[in-house]
Amino acid sequence: VQLVESGGGTVQPGGSLRLSCAASGFTFRLYGMSWYRRTPGKERELVATIISADGNTNYADSVKGRFTISRDNAKNTVYLQMNRLKPEDTAVYYCTARVGGSDYWGQGTQVTVSF
């Protein structure tokens, strides 16, 4: 299983970014995918999840209405569209998958929101 995130960067408050996570090594369409974020000194936070079968989504309260998780099963890719970004969204963002009872993580992509 390999997960490779991309799309991070620095953006001003109120701006937008789209993160991508390219997955390989498993039958992507069969598994739910999640985005987490981690900030030094804070607990890891589950940001968003998309279920495999029906595409249902769940979000942390802190990002609801601003972030959208989606997937393209033809491209084996999951996305996180982040709008109206705030300084407190600054973190390393990871995509994750649970496959065969094991949790897999990408290397992470840094998102920085500042003037």
N, C-alpha and C positions, 0 to 999 in steps of 0.2 A: 504494500500500500504506500502510495506517495501522494502527498498533498503539497502543492506549491502555490503560495499566495503572491499576489502582485497588486499594484495600484495604490499603495500607500504614498504618503508625501506630506508636505506642509501646506496648509490652507488657512485662510483668514476665517475668523468667526462668521457664521452665516453662509459659508461656502459649502461645496459638495465634493464628494469623492466617491468613486465606485471601486470596491475591492473585488478581485477575482480569485478563485481558488480552483486550479486545475487538478483533477483527481485521476489516479491511475492505479492499476493493480487489483481492482475489485470491480464488481458489477455495480457501477455507480447508481443506476436508476433504482436499485433495490434498497438503498440505504438512506436514512435521514442524515442531514448534514447540519452542522452548527457553526456559528461564529462566537468566539470568546474574545475577551480583551483583558490585558494585564497591564497594570500601572504599578511602578515601584511603590511599595509601602501599602498597597491596597490588595484586597482579596481579588482573585480571578473572578471575572463576571461573565456569565452567559448572556450574550447579546441577542442572539436570534437563532431559531431552529426552523428548518423546513423538513416536513415529513416526506418520505419517499412516495407513498402510494397515491395520496390525494393532493399533495402539495400544500397541506395545511401548514400555517406558520405560527410561531409564537415569538414574542419579543419581551425583553426587559422593559419595565416601566420607564426607565430612564431614556429609552430610545424610541418608544412607541410613538407613531405618527411622524417620525423623522427618518427612520431607517426602514429599508425594505430588503428582505432576503428573497432570492429567486434562484432557480436552477435551470440549466439547459442540459437535459439528459443526452442529447445528440452530441454535445461537446464535452460531456463529463466535467462540467464546470458549475460551481455555485458562486453567486454574486452577493455582495452587500452594497446596496446603494445608500449612501449616507448624505442626507440633506440637512440644512440648517445646523451645521456643525457648531459645537460649543467647545470652549477650552477644556472643559471636563471630559470631552470625548478623546482627548490625547491619550494614546496607549499603543501598545503592540497588539495587533489584531491577528488572531489565529483561526484557521478553519480546522474542524475536527470531524472525525467519523468514527463510529463504533462498528467494527467489522470482526465477525467471529469472536465476539466477547472481549476484544481488545480495543483500546482507544488509541487512535492515531492523530497526530498533530502535524501541521505544517511548521515551517521555520518562522513564520510570523512576518508581518509587515508593519512598519512604524507609521502611525498617523499622528501628526502634530497640528494642533489648531491654535494659532496665535497670530497676533498682529506683526 
